[in-house]
Amino acid sequence: MKNSYSLKNSCEDICGHVIEGVTIEKSSIQTETEMKLLVPALGSAFKKDTNNINQGYPILSWQ
């Protein structure tokens, strides 16, 4: 898994678990504010949630 983001205080069920054959690279835990500002880093497949359909988190560009 590479270049992934997790919401702080929300990934306790998956963070720290080791899955055989999976390497985690360039992953980071973000605050709610940081996650909502990730649109430029995610690329053209995503856009800002201007209509609040995803509670302000980035959405897919076709949404």
N, C-alpha and C positions, 0 to 999 in steps of 0.2 A: 504494500500500500504506500503510495507516494503523494506528497503535496495535499494532505488532508487537514481538515480543521474540525475541532470539536468544541462544543459550547461548555465553558467552565461550569463546574458543579452539575453537569448533566450526563457525563459519560462514565460514571463510576462502574456501570455494568460491563463496559467494553475496555476501558483503559486499564492497562496493566496485565491484561490477559495475553498469554502467549499462545499463538496458533501455529502449529507445526507447518513449516514451509513459508510462512508469511514474514516478510521484513517490512518494518515501518520506517520510512524515510521522510524527512522534511515535513513532519506533522507537528501541529501546534494546537494548544488549547487557547481559545479566545474568549473574551468577555462578550456579553450581548451586544454592546456598542461596537466592538471590533468586528464581530461577525456581520453586522448590518452595513459596515463600511468596506466589505471585501469585494464589491462588484468589480473594480478595476483589476484586481488580482486574479479574478476568476475567468476573465476573457469574454469574448463576444457571445458565448452561449448563454450568458446571464445578463440580467439588467436589474436596476434598482426597483424595489417594490413601491412604486408611487401610489398605487391604489389600495395598499395595505391588505393584499390578499394572502400574504404570508407573514403577517405581523412585523413587517419591515425588513425581513431577511431577504437576501437576493433571490430572484426567481429566474426561471428559464426565459430566454429572450422571446419565445413564442407566446408566453402567458399574458 
